[in-house]
Amino acid sequence: MTDLFYVFGIALTVAALIVSFVGLRSERFPGSRGLLAAVVAFMGALVVASCAFAVALAREESKHREEEVAEFQAEQEEAEEAAAAEQGEAEEGATPTGSEPPIETEAKAQTLELTSPADGGLVFEPDELEARTGEVTIEYTNPSEVPHNVAIEGGGAEIAQGPTVTGGDSGAATAALESGEYAFFCSIPGHREAGMEGVLTVE
């Protein structure tokens, strides 16, 4: 389309120059009405063709420009959507400003095993226990026929006490404990005084 526009434009220019040159050189030009009509028709055809191709070329250029603008806008929208998606993923994976990751407020329950000599000796085995803060259970197994139990003491006061057991039975004392040092002992009269006690450290 562009090439044809240039062809008709050049032809029109050349024809105008030729007519001007011949008209200046010859006083009788165009010589007859028929020749004059032909020249005018020819020049008019060239002008009409040039104008027609100019209009068509302008429309084609406008359409091409609109397509380029539409393509550019589509690319911009895709880029904005991709950036928004990346930002959303980053926000989902990030910890909110000024906040800390959730901390477990409830410690898991713990069970500590405890026993004593099979001959009924008035000692605990072991005599030292360790636990984390939270709910703590001391599971005491008595292999002898001498009655024993286990109790937990903190701050000079008894916190928990298990049942009295004999002959391989078990009894447990359970308490929610904070960090600190506690005592565990047998509450049967005279047993603690005879040495049946130990230390429970909670951290």
C-alpha positions as CSV (number, residue, x, y, z in Angstrom):
1,M,0.0,0.0,0.0
2,T,2.8,2.5,0.9
3,D,4.7,1.6,-2.4
4,L,1.6,2.4,-4.5
5,F,1.1,5.7,-2.8
6,Y,4.7,6.7,-3.5
7,V,4.3,5.5,-7.2
8,F,1.2,7.6,-7.8
9,G,2.7,10.6,-5.9
10,I,5.9,10.4,-8.0
11,A,3.8,10.0,-11.2
12,L,1.7,13.0,-10.4
13,T,4.8,15.1,-9.7
14,V,6.5,14.0,-12.9
15,A,3.4,14.6,-15.0
16,A,3.0,18.1,-13.5
17,L,6.6,18.9,-14.3
18,I,6.2,17.7,-17.8
19,V,3.0,19.6,-18.4
20,S,4.6,22.8,-16.9
21,F,7.7,22.4,-19.0
22,V,5.8,21.8,-22.3
23,G,3.4,24.6,-21.6
24,L,6.2,27.0,-21.0
25,R,8.1,25.9,-24.1
26,S,5.1,25.8,-26.5
27,E,2.7,28.7,-27.0
28,R,0.2,26.4,-28.7
29,F,0.1,23.8,-25.9
30,P,-2.2,21.9,-25.4
31,G,-3.1,22.7,-29.1
32,S,-6.6,21.2,-29.0
33,R,-9.4,20.8,-26.6
34,G,-9.2,17.0,-26.8
35,L,-5.6,17.0,-25.7
36,L,-6.4,19.5,-23.0
37,A,-9.2,17.2,-21.7
38,A,-6.9,14.2,-21.8
39,V,-4.2,16.0,-19.9
40,V,-6.7,17.2,-17.3
41,A,-8.3,13.7,-17.0
42,F,-4.9,12.1,-16.6
43,M,-3.8,14.6,-14.0
44,G,-7.1,14.3,-12.2
45,A,-6.8,10.5,-12.2
46,L,-3.4,10.8,-10.7
47,V,-4.6,13.2,-8.0
48,V,-7.6,11.0,-7.2
49,A,-5.5,7.9,-7.0
50,S,-2.9,9.6,-4.8
51,C,-5.7,10.9,-2.5
52,A,-7.3,7.5,-2.3
53,F,-4.1,5.7,-1.4
54,A,-3.3,8.5,1.1
55,V,-6.6,7.9,2.9
56,A,-6.1,4.1,2.8
57,L,-2.6,4.4,4.1
58,A,-3.7,6.7,6.9
59,R,-6.4,4.2,7.9
60,E,-3.9,1.4,7.8
61,E,-1.5,3.4,9.9
62,S,-4.2,4.2,12.4
63,K,-5.3,0.6,12.7
64,H,-1.7,-0.5,13.2
65,R,-1.2,2.2,15.9
66,E,-4.4,1.0,17.7
67,E,-3.1,-2.6,17.6
68,E,0.2,-1.5,19.1
69,V,-1.5,0.5,21.8
70,A,-3.8,-2.5,22.6
71,E,-0.8,-4.8,22.7
72,F,1.1,-2.5,25.0
73,Q,-1.8,-2.2,27.4
74,A,-2.2,-6.0,27.5
75,E,1.5,-6.4,28.4
76,Q,1.1,-3.7,31.1
77,E,-1.9,-5.5,32.6
78,E,-0.1,-8.8,32.6
79,A,2.9,-7.3,34.3
80,E,0.7,-5.7,36.9
81,E,-1.1,-8.9,37.6
82,A,2.1,-10.8,37.9
83,A,3.5,-8.2,40.3
84,A,0.3,-8.4,42.4
85,A,0.5,-12.2,42.5
86,E,4.1,-12.1,43.7
87,Q,3.3,-9.5,46.3
88,G,0.3,-11.6,47.6
89,E,2.6,-14.7,47.9
90,A,5.2,-12.7,49.7
91,E,2.6,-11.3,52.2
92,E,1.2,-14.8,52.8
93,G,4.7,-16.1,53.6
94,A,5.8,-13.2,55.8
95,T,5.2,-12.8,59.5
96,P,3.2,-9.6,60.1
97,T,5.3,-6.7,61.3
98,G,5.5,-6.4,65.1
99,S,4.1,-9.8,65.7
100,E,5.9,-13.0,66.9
101,P,5.4,-16.5,65.8
102,P,2.7,-18.3,67.9
103,I,4.1,-19.9,71.1
104,E,2.7,-23.0,72.6
105,T,1.2,-21.9,75.8
106,E,0.3,-25.4,77.0
107,A,3.2,-27.8,77.7
108,K,2.6,-31.5,77.1
109,A,1.9,-33.6,80.1
110,Q,5.0,-35.5,81.4
111,T,5.2,-38.8,83.4
112,L,8.2,-39.6,85.5
113,E,8.8,-43.1,86.7
114,L,9.6,-43.8,90.3
115,T,10.1,-46.9,92.4
116,S,11.6,-48.2,95.7
117,P,13.5,-51.4,96.8
118,A,11.7,-54.7,96.7
119,D,12.8,-55.4,100.3
120,G,10.6,-52.5,101.5
121,G,13.6,-50.1,102.2
122,L,12.5,-46.6,102.9
123,V,14.1,-44.8,99.9
124,F,13.0,-43.8,96.5
125,E,14.8,-44.8,93.3
126,P,15.8,-42.4,91.9
127,D,15.8,-39.7,94.6
128,E,16.2,-36.9,92.0
129,L,13.8,-36.1,89.2
130,E,13.7,-33.4,86.5
131,A,10.7,-32.1,84.5
132,R,9.6,-29.2,82.3
133,T,7.0,-26.7,83.4
134,G,3.4,-27.8,83.0
135,E,1.5,-30.8,84.1
136,V,3.8,-33.4,85.8
137,T,2.8,-36.9,86.9
138,I,5.0,-39.0,89.1
139,E,4.1,-42.6,88.5
140,Y,5.2,-44.6,91.6
141,T,5.4,-48.5,91.5
142,N,5.9,-50.3,94.8
143,P,7.4,-53.8,94.4
144,S,7.3,-54.6,98.1
145,E,4.5,-55.5,100.6
146,V,5.4,-52.5,102.7
147,P,2.7,-49.8,101.9
148,H,4.1,-46.6,100.2
149,N,2.8,-43.7,98.2
150,V,4.2,-40.6,96.6
151,A,3.3,-37.0,97.3
152,I,4.5,-33.7,95.9
153,E,5.3,-30.7,98.0
154,G,6.1,-27.1,97.0
155,G,6.6,-24.0,99.2
156,G,6.1,-26.0,102.3
157,A,2.7,-27.3,101.4
158,E,1.5,-30.6,99.9
159,I,0.4,-30.1,96.3
160,A,-0.6,-33.6,95.2
161,Q,-0.7,-37.1,96.7
162,G,-1.1,-40.5,95.1
163,P,-2.8,-43.6,96.5
164,T,-1.0,-46.0,98.8
165,V,0.1,-49.2,96.9
166,T,1.8,-52.5,97.6
167,G,2.8,-55.7,95.8
168,G,3.8,-54.2,92.5
169,D,0.9,-51.9,92.1
170,S,1.3,-48.3,90.9
171,G,-0.1,-45.0,92.1
172,A,0.4,-41.5,90.6
173,A,0.5,-38.0,91.9
174,T,-0.2,-35.2,89.3
175,A,0.2,-31.5,89.6
176,A,0.6,-28.4,87.3
177,L,4.1,-27.1,88.2
178,E,5.9,-23.9,87.4
179,S,9.7,-23.7,87.3
180,G,11.4,-24.3,90.7
181,E,12.4,-26.9,93.1
182,Y,9.9,-29.3,94.7
183,A,10.0,-32.3,97.1
184,F,8.4,-35.7,96.5
185,F,8.0,-38.0,99.5
186,C,6.1,-40.9,101.0
187,S,3.3,-39.6,103.2
188,I,3.0,-42.8,105.3
189,P,3.8,-41.7,108.9
190,G,7.5,-42.0,109.7
191,H,8.6,-42.9,106.1
192,R,9.7,-39.5,105.0
193,E,11.5,-38.9,108.3
194,A,13.3,-42.2,107.6
195,G,14.6,-41.0,104.3
196,M,11.9,-41.7,101.8
197,E,12.0,-38.4,99.9
198,G,13.6,-36.8,96.9
199,V,14.0,-33.6,94.9
200,L,12.0,-32.7,91.8
201,T,13.5,-29.9,89.7
202,V,11.2,-28.2,87.2
203,E,12.6,-25.9,84.5
